[in-house]
Amino acid sequence: MKVLVCISKTPDTTTKIAFTADHSAVNYDGVKFIINPYDEHALAKGMELKENHGAELTVIHVGPADGDQIIRKCFAIGADKGIRVNTDAIDGLQVDKEIVAATSGEQFDAIITGRESIDYNGGMVGEMIGELLGIPSVSYCQQLDIDGNTASMKRFIDGGEESLTAQLPVVVSAVKELGEPRIPNMRGIMQARTKPITVVEPATGAANTTIGKYDAPAQKSGCKYIDACNAEQLIEILHNEKKLF
């Protein structure tokens, strides 16, 4: 069995985001990057498949050389191979095309992504990989079991859960319930230093998305408290100040 886990890097959740002077880009000076948290759950499931089924576990990342650090963390956790596509990740479709092109010579039984990245929250990579490859994809996957050539999955839907089965290969996007993130041990950290990272150049050209400007959300105004017994004042505020009716 061969498993591919798609890994992205995102700013640490405690990072305060700032923009360049002209607001044309994010200012990443001094920003600490981590493995996207949802991708950590995907990697944990990949490790389970490695341990339980003897799977060969490959991770892939689309990004410049500073992404090598997160691939090495994946090595430290237990990934066998690492691939980096040497280009900036601009949008979901570009990332998907690069992943498909970089792995075109291999046949993976399971491809696992996080449900979304926590910086842009696109939530599209897993589904579009499935579409580009012409194989089943299951989003918001909380459970994945493989028996022979059959994958049994459970995923969250509005108001409940849905159980599905599909023949391998399959793509799933992970929610946090799919796998508990692993912590590298010292042996894994030492081994990660010597494992080679396969770097490939981009194959699909420029992305279709351009970013015009970044702006921070408008500052929230203060709260106005109304006595529970004074419904008339609340109605007056909603009507005259907020113009809601």
N, C-alpha and C positions, 0 to 999 in steps of 0.2 A: 504494500500500500504506500502511496505517495501523497503527502499532504502539503499544501501551500497555504501559508498565513501571510496576509497582506498587512504591513506595518506602516503607520504614519507617525511622524513626530509632531507634538503640539507643545505650546508653552505650558510650563508648570501651572497647575490650577491656582497657585497663590500669586502668580505674576500679574503685575499691573501693566496693562497694555497701553502703549503710547504710539503716536504717529509721527512721521517726519514733518518738517516745518510746512511743507506744501500739502500735507495730508494725502500724498499720492501712494504711500506705502506704510506698512507697520514698521516701527523702529524696534529692531530686535537687539539693540545694544544692551548687553548685560542680562538678556533673557535666558533662563534655564529651560532646556527642552527635555521632555520625557516621552516615553512611548505613550501614544494615545491610549487613555484608560480602557476604552472598549476593545482596542486591539490586544491589550493584555489579557482580556477574557478569551479572545479568539486564540491567542498563543497558548493559554492554559489548556484549552480543549485540544489543540494540536499536540501538546505534550501527553495528554491522556491517550490519544490515539497512538502515539508512539509507544507508550508504555504497555498498552493493552493489546495492540495489534502489530507491534513491530514496525510501525510506519516510519518512513524516511521523512523528516520534517524540514521543509525549506521555508525561509522567510524572504519577502521581497519588499523593498522600499523604493519609492520614487522621490529623488531629491539629490542635492549636491553632497559634497564629501562630508559635511558636518553630520550627515545622517548615519555615518559609519558607527558612531557611538551607540546608537540604539540597536543597530544590527548586532553589535558585539554583546549588548545586554541580552539579546535573544539567544546568542550563542551560550552565554553564561547560564541561562535558564535551561538550555538543552537542545536548541535548534541545531540541525546537522549542517545545513547549507544556508548561505546568505547571498542575495542578489540585490544590487543597487543600480537603478536606472539613473544615469548621471544628468539629470535635468530638474529644474524647479517644477514642483507640482502646482499647477495653476487652477485646474478645475477637474471635476470628477471624471468626465469623459476622457480627457487627455490622460489621466492617471490609469484608467481602465485600459485604454489602447496600448499604453506603454507596458503594462503588466502582461497583457495578452501577447504582445510582440516579443517581450523578453523571455517568455516561457513557452514559446510556440513549439520548441523541439521536445517538450516533455508532456506526458499525460498524467495529470494529477487526479486522484480519486476524489479528493475533497479539497475545496478552496474555502478558506474561512477568513472573513473580515470582521472588523468591529461594525456595529450598527451605524455609527457615524463618528466623525472626528469632533472633538469638543471645542475646536476653534471656529470652524465654519459651519458645522452641523449640517452638511449636505445630505448625508444618509443615502447615497446613490451608488457607491462603488460596487458593492456585492451584486446588486441586481443587474447593473450594466455589464459586469463581467459575464454573468450568466447569459445575458442577451447576446453579447459578442461571440461567445463560445457556442451558443445554441444548446445550453444544458440547463436543467432546473435550478432555480435559485429560491431560497427561503429566507425572508427577512425576519428580524426580531426573534431569532431562534434562541430558545432557552434550554433545549435538550436535543442532543444528537447521539444516536446509537447506530452502529454499523454492524450488520450481520451478513457476511458474505458480500454480495454485490448490492445489497439493499440498505438504504439509509432511512431510519425512522426518526422523525423530528417532531418537536412540539414548539409552537411559537405563540407569542402574544398577539391577540387581535382585540379590537375594540369590544370591551365588555366580557372578555373571556380568553380562552385558549383554543388552539386548533392543532390537531394531530395530522401528520402527513407522512407518506412514504414516497420514495423515489429511487430509481436505479442510479447507481454511480455512473459517471461523476456528478457531483452536486456542489453548488455554492451556497453557503449559509452566512448570514451576518449575525454577529453575536451580541446578545444583551448580557448583563452582568451575571445572570444565573447560569450561563453556559459553562463557565469554568472559573475557579478561584485562582486569581493571579499568583504566580510562583515568585519566590525570592531566591536569587542566585546564591549558591554556596561557594566557598572558597575554591574548591576544585574546579567548579564550572567557570569561575572568574579567570583562573589561571589558564584553563584550556581555551577560553574565548580569545585570548590575546594572540594565539597562533593560528587560529582558523582563518582560511582565506575568504575574502569577500569578492564575489564575481561582480565586476563593474561593467555595465554595458552602456553604450551611447544611445540616446533617444532615437526611436525609429519612426515616429509619426509626425514630426514637425511641430509647428507652433500650436498652442491651444486656441480654442475658439472664443475664449472669454478674455476680456480686458477689464481692468478695474480703473474706474475714473477717479474715485475719491473715497477716502475713509472719513467717517465722522463718528464721534462718540454719541451715545444716546443722550437725549435731553435730560437735564437734571430733574429729578422728581421734586415736585413742590411739597410743601409741608401739609400735614394732615389737619383737617378741621373737624373737631369733635362736636357733635350735636347731642344734646340731652335726649334720651330715649322717649321722653314725654313730649318733645317739641317737634312733632312731625311736620307742622306747618313751616318751620324754618328750613328743614331739609328740602321740602318741596319748592320753596322760594329760591333756594340756592341752585337747585338743579334746573329750575326754569329760567331764572334771570341771569345767573352767572355762567352756568355751564351750557345753557341753551340746548338742553337735551330734549325738550318738548315745548 
